[in-house]
Amino acid sequence: MAVAKKEKKLYRLKDPKTQYAEGSFSLVGDQEKELPANPSKELLARIRSGFIVEVK
């Protein structure tokens, strides 16, 4: 029986003219990345505010 792969979510900046960096995680321009295993409160706040959005 095949095991379904867990689809990994990618995130990007809402405005590619901006940038975000914190510790070892950074986003610049049109870059798309997975979140770190334990995202910081600040990073989660940026997602909630819409500064960083999930790639659909």
PyMOL commands that place a pseudoatom at each C-alpha (Angstrom):
pseudoatom trace, name=CA, resn=MET, resi=1, chain=A, elem=C, hetatm=0, pos=[0.000, 0.000, 0.000]
pseudoatom trace, name=CA, resn=ALA, resi=2, chain=A, elem=C, hetatm=0, pos=[1.342, 3.431, -0.929]
pseudoatom trace, name=CA, resn=VAL, resi=3, chain=A, elem=C, hetatm=0, pos=[1.805, 6.017, 1.769]
pseudoatom trace, name=CA, resn=ALA, resi=4, chain=A, elem=C, hetatm=0, pos=[0.524, 9.485, 0.917]
pseudoatom trace, name=CA, resn=LYS, resi=5, chain=A, elem=C, hetatm=0, pos=[3.212, 12.147, 1.088]
pseudoatom trace, name=CA, resn=LYS, resi=6, chain=A, elem=C, hetatm=0, pos=[2.477, 15.061, 3.355]
pseudoatom trace, name=CA, resn=GLU, resi=7, chain=A, elem=C, hetatm=0, pos=[2.288, 18.107, 1.123]
pseudoatom trace, name=CA, resn=LYS, resi=8, chain=A, elem=C, hetatm=0, pos=[4.657, 20.804, 2.331]
pseudoatom trace, name=CA, resn=LYS, resi=9, chain=A, elem=C, hetatm=0, pos=[3.298, 24.336, 2.443]
pseudoatom trace, name=CA, resn=LEU, resi=10, chain=A, elem=C, hetatm=0, pos=[5.330, 27.105, 0.913]
pseudoatom trace, name=CA, resn=TYR, resi=11, chain=A, elem=C, hetatm=0, pos=[5.221, 30.739, 1.964]
pseudoatom trace, name=CA, resn=ARG, resi=12, chain=A, elem=C, hetatm=0, pos=[6.250, 33.967, 0.231]
pseudoatom trace, name=CA, resn=LEU, resi=13, chain=A, elem=C, hetatm=0, pos=[6.149, 37.697, 0.838]
pseudoatom trace, name=CA, resn=LYS, resi=14, chain=A, elem=C, hetatm=0, pos=[2.881, 39.368, -0.113]
pseudoatom trace, name=CA, resn=ASP, resi=15, chain=A, elem=C, hetatm=0, pos=[4.857, 42.288, -1.579]
pseudoatom trace, name=CA, resn=PRO, resi=16, chain=A, elem=C, hetatm=0, pos=[7.999, 41.067, -3.396]
pseudoatom trace, name=CA, resn=LYS, resi=17, chain=A, elem=C, hetatm=0, pos=[9.555, 44.538, -2.994]
pseudoatom trace, name=CA, resn=THR, resi=18, chain=A, elem=C, hetatm=0, pos=[9.957, 43.823, 0.741]
pseudoatom trace, name=CA, resn=GLN, resi=19, chain=A, elem=C, hetatm=0, pos=[12.131, 41.414, 2.685]
pseudoatom trace, name=CA, resn=TYR, resi=20, chain=A, elem=C, hetatm=0, pos=[12.001, 39.528, 5.975]
pseudoatom trace, name=CA, resn=ALA, resi=21, chain=A, elem=C, hetatm=0, pos=[14.865, 37.999, 7.926]
pseudoatom trace, name=CA, resn=GLU, resi=22, chain=A, elem=C, hetatm=0, pos=[15.015, 36.457, 11.372]
pseudoatom trace, name=CA, resn=GLY, resi=23, chain=A, elem=C, hetatm=0, pos=[17.687, 34.060, 12.570]
pseudoatom trace, name=CA, resn=SER, resi=24, chain=A, elem=C, hetatm=0, pos=[18.251, 31.430, 9.870]
pseudoatom trace, name=CA, resn=PHE, resi=25, chain=A, elem=C, hetatm=0, pos=[14.933, 32.142, 8.079]
pseudoatom trace, name=CA, resn=SER, resi=26, chain=A, elem=C, hetatm=0, pos=[14.700, 34.827, 5.420]
pseudoatom trace, name=CA, resn=LEU, resi=27, chain=A, elem=C, hetatm=0, pos=[12.498, 35.729, 2.464]
pseudoatom trace, name=CA, resn=VAL, resi=28, chain=A, elem=C, hetatm=0, pos=[13.462, 38.157, -0.296]
pseudoatom trace, name=CA, resn=GLY, resi=29, chain=A, elem=C, hetatm=0, pos=[11.549, 39.163, -3.419]
pseudoatom trace, name=CA, resn=ASP, resi=30, chain=A, elem=C, hetatm=0, pos=[9.669, 36.284, -5.080]
pseudoatom trace, name=CA, resn=GLN, resi=31, chain=A, elem=C, hetatm=0, pos=[11.379, 33.594, -3.006]
pseudoatom trace, name=CA, resn=GLU, resi=32, chain=A, elem=C, hetatm=0, pos=[9.187, 30.732, -1.710]
pseudoatom trace, name=CA, resn=LYS, resi=33, chain=A, elem=C, hetatm=0, pos=[10.146, 28.665, 1.343]
pseudoatom trace, name=CA, resn=GLU, resi=34, chain=A, elem=C, hetatm=0, pos=[8.850, 26.199, 3.877]
pseudoatom trace, name=CA, resn=LEU, resi=35, chain=A, elem=C, hetatm=0, pos=[8.548, 27.447, 7.425]
pseudoatom trace, name=CA, resn=PRO, resi=36, chain=A, elem=C, hetatm=0, pos=[11.157, 26.281, 9.928]
pseudoatom trace, name=CA, resn=ALA, resi=37, chain=A, elem=C, hetatm=0, pos=[10.194, 23.342, 12.175]
pseudoatom trace, name=CA, resn=ASN, resi=38, chain=A, elem=C, hetatm=0, pos=[9.518, 25.713, 15.089]
pseudoatom trace, name=CA, resn=PRO, resi=39, chain=A, elem=C, hetatm=0, pos=[8.533, 29.126, 13.699]
pseudoatom trace, name=CA, resn=SER, resi=40, chain=A, elem=C, hetatm=0, pos=[8.980, 32.070, 16.069]
pseudoatom trace, name=CA, resn=LYS, resi=41, chain=A, elem=C, hetatm=0, pos=[6.103, 34.119, 17.444]
pseudoatom trace, name=CA, resn=GLU, resi=42, chain=A, elem=C, hetatm=0, pos=[7.273, 37.037, 15.291]
pseudoatom trace, name=CA, resn=LEU, resi=43, chain=A, elem=C, hetatm=0, pos=[7.177, 34.930, 12.104]
pseudoatom trace, name=CA, resn=LEU, resi=44, chain=A, elem=C, hetatm=0, pos=[3.704, 33.593, 12.941]
pseudoatom trace, name=CA, resn=ALA, resi=45, chain=A, elem=C, hetatm=0, pos=[2.543, 37.169, 13.610]
pseudoatom trace, name=CA, resn=ARG, resi=46, chain=A, elem=C, hetatm=0, pos=[3.807, 38.233, 10.153]
pseudoatom trace, name=CA, resn=ILE, resi=47, chain=A, elem=C, hetatm=0, pos=[1.767, 35.402, 8.597]
pseudoatom trace, name=CA, resn=ARG, resi=48, chain=A, elem=C, hetatm=0, pos=[-1.369, 36.349, 10.565]
pseudoatom trace, name=CA, resn=SER, resi=49, chain=A, elem=C, hetatm=0, pos=[-0.989, 39.996, 9.523]
pseudoatom trace, name=CA, resn=GLY, resi=50, chain=A, elem=C, hetatm=0, pos=[-0.709, 39.062, 5.835]
pseudoatom trace, name=CA, resn=PHE, resi=51, chain=A, elem=C, hetatm=0, pos=[2.893, 40.255, 5.353]
pseudoatom trace, name=CA, resn=ILE, resi=52, chain=A, elem=C, hetatm=0, pos=[3.849, 36.628, 4.554]
pseudoatom trace, name=CA, resn=VAL, resi=53, chain=A, elem=C, hetatm=0, pos=[1.290, 34.502, 2.686]
pseudoatom trace, name=CA, resn=GLU, resi=54, chain=A, elem=C, hetatm=0, pos=[0.883, 30.840, 1.796]
pseudoatom trace, name=CA, resn=VAL, resi=55, chain=A, elem=C, hetatm=0, pos=[1.575, 29.932, -1.820]
pseudoatom trace, name=CA, resn=LYS, resi=56, chain=A, elem=C, hetatm=0, pos=[-1.601, 28.503, -3.359]
for i in range(1, 56): cmd.bond("trace and resi %d" % i, "trace and resi %d" % (i + 1))
show_as sticks, trace
zoom trace
